[in-house]
Amino acid sequence: MLDGPLQSLINGQQAERISIRDRGFQYGDGCFETVRVLSNKPILWPAHLKRLKHACKTLQLSVNFELLQSEITQLLQDNKTADVILKITVTRGEGGRGYTPPEHANCTRIIQLIDYIAADTRTGARVVVCQHRLSSNSLLAGIKHLNRLDQVVASAQIPADFDEGLCLDEQGSVIEGCRSNLLLAIDNQLVTPDLGKSGVEGVMLNYLIDKFQVLDTRVLRKTISLRELKTASEIFLCNSVFGIWPVAEIENEDWRMNREKRHFSAAALEIQNKLFRYNTR
Amino acid sequence: MLDGPLQSLINGQQAERISIRDRGFQYGDGCFETVRVLSNKPILWPAHLKRLKHACKTLQLSVNFELLQSEITQLLQDNKTADVILKITVTRGEGGRGYTPPEHANCTRIIQLIDYIAADTRTGARVVVCQHRLSSNSLLAGIKHLNRLDQVVASAQIPADFDEGLCLDEQGSVIEGCRSNLLLAIDNQLVTPDLGKSGVEGVMLNYLIDKFQVLDTRVLRKTISLRELKTASEIFLCNSVFGIWPVAEIENEDWRMNREKRHFSAAALEIQNKLFRYNTR
């Protein structure tokens, strides 16, 4: 995972260091996006941009999105790598000591291209349940802000031979994977955990929800206990980097990977394949 | 509040910039302390160090504390300012993309001396109740980690002519001020909000609790609703930078600043005065 940045721009300039006065560093006062780039096309870019704008609005960050967009174009123009990650970080910029945002903040824009080391998602994911419980907060839930200690602590609890960790909130409801969202088939209904108080609203999750809708399959958002999760006939993970990753086992318990039953996972993989293939043509 | 750093050391070297790969910047993966320094003595230093060590243990950050201590000594040796803030930040150091902490992390140590612009605490504090609700999380509560978006969002809700904002959790319990802890006299009993799920365990708060104990006054930690807070005969704020700050009004409602009644605030101010005076002798 120590994939180094290929190139980075800070406020339009090639740079790799920021001030320790940057509020992104001081308080995690900012947000980010991680975008898969195939053949120099940022996959699901409009959805990423929409989520970034929503996060900036929630945190009241005044970002120059036109400039950001042109800097991304500039960075991608010079890119020679076919499959790469575009990471965009936006912070409230520099400030003094004290939590109060400066009256006239100059937001920092950071754009990085990072080598993509693909996860092998063809074999199913081996998943554990993390002991750490996610924080809950109605305002911060859903947005991909820079306060990610929950994910750091939870990820540290995944043994090396496992692929992902399931994160629960303090009420014991299943919320998401450390770096992915979760879809489950329960009683022939596709469900996904309610993200109203914890978790990140995944770009790939919402893309799938829309695409399933077109196929007349409604994805139900609801509170899901770990016990209920274990009644699921199919479970799969998704994010905008690796796409779809069916779960093969949870805590060493085999997860019904017999293919004939995996109706929803198969449909999701088809949606993913179309998306990734379309963008590499 | 745009008080610039007088001097800063990053891993022992004079520097002001860190890598965008530093996990403190990427995820707020670290913690900090803000220490008042009077006549080159860091006030309540053993308590700050103890809290920092506890935070590092919780987050599993392997920091070289001997080195940190010697760097602090080095920075303070050259200091010519009588009243200054020492800010210590510790992060998990650099890492690639992905939440999982690197197997062999080299923690980053940042020490800053920052000009102290004293708040005038002699007149009572004008306080509002912030609309933003604090996140709750049993593991992260109490420690002064770098995930401080709650405080940023809440602080932005304090009008310019007010001094501090009260923060509640999502259950409506009063937790703390944006940058201070809270002590209240209710029915002649000194109480402070329970910090088991939200808030920061203040160094000054715990110093006061200990000192009041010596005076045979036990400070009770309990869940306090906003309604109960408003029955308090005295309310005062504390932190290790400004010390004690009696509350004069909450949301424009006068807060019984008639002096004869302010038994506990007076005792707290005396404790503070002794502490600050002792260290400036």
Interface residues (C-beta under 8 A of the other chain):
Chain A: M1 L2 D3 G4 P5 S8 I10 E16 R17 I18 S19 I20 R21 D22 R23 G24 F25 Q26 Y27 G28 D29 T34 L59 Q60 I85 K87 T89 R92 G95 G96 R97 G98 Y99 T100 P101 P102 I110 Q112 I114 H132 R133 L134 S135 S136 N137 S138 L139 L140 H145 L146 N147 R148 L149 D150 Q151 V152 V153 A154 S155 A156 I158 E170 C178 R179 K197
Chain B: M1 L2 D3 G4 P5 S8 I10 E16 R17 I18 S19 I20 R21 D22 R23 G24 F25 Q26 Y27 G28 D29 T34 L59 Q60 I85 K87 T89 R92 G95 G96 R97 G98 Y99 T100 P101 P102 I110 Q112 I114 H132 R133 L134 S135 S136 N137 S138 L139 L140 H145 L146 N147 R148 L149 D150 Q151 V152 V153 A154 S155 A156 I158 E170 C178 R179 K197
